[in-house]
Amino acid sequence: MSWESTAVYYRLLNEMARERLGGQHSADLVMVSVDFAPIAALQAAGAWEEATAVMVAAARRLEGAGAEAILICANTMHRMADEVQAAVAAPVIHIADATARRALSTGARRPLLLATRFTMEQNFYRDRLRAGGVEALIPREDERLRLHAIIYDELVRGRIEEASRRAFIAIVERAVAEEGVDAAILGCTEFALLVRPGDLTVPALDTTEIHARAAMDFALSS
């Protein structure tokens, strides 16, 4: 939910609209961009009910502005996707559903989920992937701590560190060698700012791109 990844969503949606429709077309959308610091504080405090209230209010604002579908532009905040969906009539396009479909389409069956500790350690995300036919693994505890710090101390603050890029790659490659993972789910919408698909020896499933494409597919469907 940082503006760093929100900007990527905005760019991708507009690029996809131009690619699909041609000419001078761009994406017709509305956006609620939140102050991330209070959100991060609620997450760290485990105040999920309060965070849910923020998300529900944002979704209602979007629907009131004419949105015909809702995107939660963050993996972790899909923890309250069901509550958000219950509060609005517009469909919530779930990032884990789209990611599971992409994983299956690439032949991945044992992907490694790299994300915030909340997304990796709580059940809401992996259960959703499992329902879509994908059994995701997570890194070791020390690696989860490192990934979490990269997100909150660096990426959401606009810092792209080469040492962190190397650490991310090393986490994936260890899991490939030791656990037989066959893909890497970039399960934080900021991770595509840090690594590119060519950095890894297995397919990188960029949830930001996957989610944006699912939204555009919906928007241009009959």
C-alpha positions as CSV (number, residue, x, y, z in Angstrom):
1,M,0.0,0.0,0.0
2,S,3.0,2.3,-0.2
3,W,2.9,4.9,-3.0
4,E,6.1,3.2,-4.4
5,S,4.1,0.2,-5.6
6,T,0.9,2.2,-6.2
7,A,2.8,4.2,-8.9
8,V,3.8,0.9,-10.5
9,Y,0.1,-0.3,-10.6
10,Y,-0.9,3.0,-12.2
11,R,1.8,2.8,-14.9
12,L,1.1,-0.9,-15.6
13,L,-2.7,-0.4,-15.9
14,N,-2.2,2.5,-18.3
15,E,0.4,0.6,-20.4
16,M,-1.9,-2.4,-20.6
17,A,-4.8,-0.2,-21.7
18,R,-2.7,1.3,-24.5
19,E,-1.5,-2.1,-25.6
20,R,-4.9,-3.6,-25.6
21,L,-6.9,-0.6,-27.1
22,G,-4.2,1.2,-29.0
23,G,-3.8,4.8,-30.0
24,Q,-4.2,7.3,-27.2
25,H,-6.1,5.1,-24.8
26,S,-5.3,4.9,-21.1
27,A,-6.9,3.4,-18.1
28,D,-10.2,4.8,-16.7
29,L,-9.8,4.4,-13.0
30,V,-10.2,5.9,-9.6
31,M,-7.7,5.6,-6.7
32,V,-7.5,6.0,-3.0
33,S,-3.9,6.4,-1.9
34,V,-3.5,6.1,1.8
35,D,-0.9,7.4,4.2
36,F,1.1,4.2,4.7
37,A,2.7,5.0,8.1
38,P,-0.6,4.5,10.1
39,I,-1.3,1.3,8.1
40,A,2.2,-0.1,8.9
41,A,1.6,0.8,12.6
42,L,-1.7,-1.0,12.6
43,Q,-0.1,-4.1,11.0
44,A,2.8,-4.1,13.5
45,A,0.4,-3.8,16.4
46,G,-1.8,-6.6,15.1
47,A,-4.7,-4.2,15.0
48,W,-6.3,-5.9,12.1
49,E,-9.9,-4.9,12.9
50,E,-8.9,-1.2,12.7
51,A,-7.0,-1.9,9.5
52,T,-10.0,-3.6,8.1
53,A,-12.2,-0.5,8.8
54,V,-9.7,1.6,6.9
55,M,-9.9,-0.7,3.9
56,V,-13.7,-1.0,3.9
57,A,-14.0,2.8,4.0
58,A,-11.6,3.1,1.1
59,A,-13.5,0.5,-0.9
60,R,-16.8,2.3,-0.3
61,R,-15.2,5.6,-1.5
62,L,-14.1,3.9,-4.7
63,E,-17.4,2.4,-5.3
64,G,-19.1,5.7,-4.6
65,A,-16.8,7.3,-7.2
66,G,-18.0,4.8,-9.8
67,A,-15.5,1.9,-9.6
68,E,-16.9,-1.3,-11.2
69,A,-14.2,-3.5,-9.6
70,I,-11.9,-3.1,-6.6
71,L,-8.2,-3.8,-6.4
72,I,-6.4,-4.0,-3.0
73,C,-2.9,-3.0,-4.2
74,A,-1.0,-5.0,-1.6
75,N,-0.7,-8.6,-0.8
76,T,-0.8,-8.3,3.0
77,M,-4.0,-6.3,3.0
78,H,-5.8,-9.1,1.3
79,R,-6.0,-10.5,4.8
80,M,-9.3,-8.6,5.0
81,A,-10.4,-9.1,1.4
82,D,-13.5,-11.0,2.4
83,E,-14.7,-8.2,4.7
84,V,-14.0,-5.6,2.0
85,Q,-16.0,-7.7,-0.5
86,A,-18.9,-8.0,1.9
87,A,-19.0,-4.2,2.2
88,V,-19.3,-3.4,-1.6
89,A,-21.2,-4.7,-4.6
90,A,-18.3,-4.3,-7.0
91,P,-16.1,-7.5,-7.2
92,V,-12.8,-7.5,-5.4
93,I,-10.2,-9.0,-7.8
94,H,-8.1,-11.1,-5.5
95,I,-4.4,-11.0,-6.0
96,A,-3.8,-14.6,-4.8
97,D,-6.4,-16.0,-7.1
98,A,-4.7,-14.4,-10.1
99,T,-1.3,-15.5,-8.8
100,A,-2.4,-19.1,-8.5
101,R,-3.7,-19.1,-12.0
102,R,-0.4,-17.7,-13.3
103,A,1.6,-20.3,-11.3
104,L,-0.4,-23.1,-12.7
105,S,-0.1,-21.8,-16.3
106,T,3.7,-21.8,-15.9
107,G,3.7,-25.3,-14.6
108,A,4.8,-24.3,-11.1
109,R,3.7,-26.6,-8.3
110,R,6.1,-25.8,-5.5
111,P,6.6,-22.0,-5.6
112,L,8.4,-20.1,-2.8
113,L,6.3,-17.2,-1.3
114,L,8.4,-14.2,-0.5
115,A,6.5,-11.4,1.3
116,T,5.9,-9.7,4.6
117,R,6.0,-11.9,7.6
118,F,2.2,-11.4,7.9
119,T,1.7,-12.8,4.4
120,M,4.2,-15.6,4.8
121,E,3.3,-16.7,8.3
122,Q,-0.5,-16.2,8.5
123,N,-2.8,-18.6,6.7
124,F,-5.0,-16.2,4.7
125,Y,-2.7,-16.0,1.6
126,R,-1.4,-19.6,1.4
127,D,-4.9,-21.0,2.0
128,R,-6.1,-18.9,-0.9
129,L,-3.3,-20.2,-3.1
130,R,-4.0,-23.7,-2.0
131,A,-7.7,-23.3,-2.9
132,G,-6.4,-22.4,-6.4
133,G,-4.4,-25.5,-6.6
134,V,-1.0,-24.1,-5.6
135,E,0.9,-25.3,-2.5
136,A,3.4,-22.5,-1.6
137,L,6.5,-22.9,0.6
138,I,7.9,-20.1,2.7
139,P,11.5,-19.3,3.6
140,R,13.3,-20.1,6.9
141,E,12.6,-17.8,9.8
142,D,15.8,-15.9,9.5
143,E,15.1,-15.3,5.8
144,R,11.5,-14.2,6.6
145,L,12.9,-11.6,9.0
146,R,15.3,-10.3,6.4
147,L,12.6,-10.1,3.7
148,H,10.3,-8.2,6.1
149,A,13.0,-5.7,6.9
150,I,13.8,-5.2,3.3
151,I,10.2,-4.2,2.7
152,Y,9.5,-2.0,5.6
153,D,13.0,-0.4,6.1
154,E,13.9,0.0,2.5
155,L,11.4,-0.5,-0.3
156,V,8.4,1.4,1.0
157,R,10.8,4.2,1.7
158,G,12.1,4.2,-1.9
159,R,15.5,2.6,-1.1
160,I,16.7,0.0,-3.5
161,E,19.8,-1.7,-2.0
162,E,22.1,-3.9,-4.0
163,A,22.9,-5.9,-0.9
164,S,19.2,-6.6,-0.4
165,R,18.9,-7.7,-4.0
166,R,21.7,-10.2,-3.5
167,A,20.1,-11.4,-0.2
168,F,16.8,-11.9,-2.0
169,I,18.4,-13.9,-4.8
170,A,20.3,-16.0,-2.3
171,I,17.1,-16.9,-0.4
172,V,15.4,-18.1,-3.6
173,E,18.5,-20.0,-4.8
174,R,18.9,-21.8,-1.4
175,A,15.3,-22.9,-1.6
176,V,15.7,-24.1,-5.2
177,A,18.7,-26.2,-4.2
178,E,17.5,-27.5,-0.9
179,E,13.7,-27.7,-1.2
180,G,13.1,-28.1,-4.9
181,V,11.0,-24.9,-5.4
182,D,10.2,-24.3,-9.0
183,A,9.1,-20.6,-8.9
184,A,9.3,-17.5,-6.8
185,I,6.2,-15.6,-5.9
186,L,7.1,-11.9,-5.4
187,G,4.4,-11.7,-2.8
188,C,5.0,-8.1,-1.9
189,T,4.0,-5.5,-4.5
190,E,7.3,-3.7,-3.9
191,F,9.5,-6.6,-4.7
192,A,9.4,-6.0,-8.4
193,L,11.3,-2.8,-7.7
194,L,14.2,-4.9,-6.2
195,V,14.5,-7.9,-8.6
196,R,13.8,-8.7,-12.2
197,P,12.8,-12.1,-13.6
198,G,16.3,-12.6,-15.1
199,D,17.9,-12.4,-11.7
200,L,16.5,-15.8,-10.7
201,T,17.0,-19.3,-12.0
202,V,13.3,-20.1,-11.6
203,P,10.3,-18.2,-12.9
204,A,9.5,-15.0,-10.9
205,L,5.8,-14.5,-10.4
206,D,5.4,-10.7,-10.1
207,T,2.1,-10.2,-8.2
208,T,1.9,-6.6,-9.1
209,E,1.9,-7.3,-12.8
210,I,-0.3,-10.3,-12.4
211,H,-2.9,-8.4,-10.4
212,A,-2.9,-5.4,-12.8
213,R,-3.3,-7.8,-15.8
214,A,-6.2,-9.6,-14.1
215,A,-7.9,-6.2,-13.5
216,M,-7.4,-5.2,-17.1
217,D,-8.8,-8.5,-18.3
218,F,-11.9,-7.9,-16.2
219,A,-12.2,-4.3,-17.3
220,L,-12.1,-5.3,-21.0
221,S,-14.2,-8.4,-20.8
222,S,-17.7,-8.5,-22.1
